[in-house]
């Protein structure tokens, strides 16, 4: 069965430091992968998506993610974190078993220190 | 600004009340979704509508009744809810169901059951 794992429940970084959030998926074929961010009291905002092609994907707010098939990973990165990036981050994969549902990871809560 | 609008933002209701959550999008999307999100958890899919027809019901209790009056509107009718139904209810839309297009989320309705 398809699954998504986000190994880090919490991550704390200092403002201006670099960031990498990990996401591992379990899927036999080429997955359709997404990263979403959820600020407190708000819905989910799409940061970026990967369907095929270039394995380095650029998103909004200065985020990027790299798809690595050999490691079954789709890690999210940002070179310099801003205080406003503090939020919950969800990785998701779309099922292709005829139901086309999102499978979300459990999320990573990012805290940014001033 | 989110392109999926949900009302109300907050709702407090008793277990015997009847209320409705509303969701609206004007992006021309033909698939709409209801999710339930408990604190510190990822969203859980409840229903999927495709071209105004119910396509997926994730074994949701009958006290939740979805309705899609037209391609822009999605309602969730609530009746005789239980305290464990207190959660953030998110609406989302996508260009089509089964097309691997990203879902766009509203900011949700925070529901509290007394």
HADDOCK unambig.tbl for C-alpha pairs under 7 A between the chains (distance, minus, plus):
assign (segid A and resid 42 and name CA) (segid B and resid 107 and name CA) 4.51 0.50 0.50
assign (segid A and resid 42 and name CA) (segid B and resid 108 and name CA) 6.72 0.50 0.50
assign (segid A and resid 43 and name CA) (segid B and resid 90 and name CA) 6.89 0.50 0.50
assign (segid A and resid 43 and name CA) (segid B and resid 105 and name CA) 5.76 0.50 0.50
assign (segid A and resid 43 and name CA) (segid B and resid 106 and name CA) 5.37 0.50 0.50
assign (segid A and resid 43 and name CA) (segid B and resid 107 and name CA) 3.89 0.50 0.50
assign (segid A and resid 43 and name CA) (segid B and resid 108 and name CA) 5.90 0.50 0.50
assign (segid A and resid 44 and name CA) (segid B and resid 105 and name CA) 5.59 0.50 0.50
assign (segid A and resid 45 and name CA) (segid B and resid 105 and name CA) 6.73 0.50 0.50
assign (segid A and resid 100 and name CA) (segid B and resid 98 and name CA) 5.26 0.50 0.50
assign (segid A and resid 104 and name CA) (segid B and resid 42 and name CA) 6.26 0.50 0.50
assign (segid A and resid 105 and name CA) (segid B and resid 42 and name CA) 6.95 0.50 0.50
assign (segid A and resid 106 and name CA) (segid B and resid 41 and name CA) 6.23 0.50 0.50
assign (segid A and resid 106 and name CA) (segid B and resid 42 and name CA) 5.66 0.50 0.50
assign (segid A and resid 107 and name CA) (segid B and resid 42 and name CA) 6.60 0.50 0.50
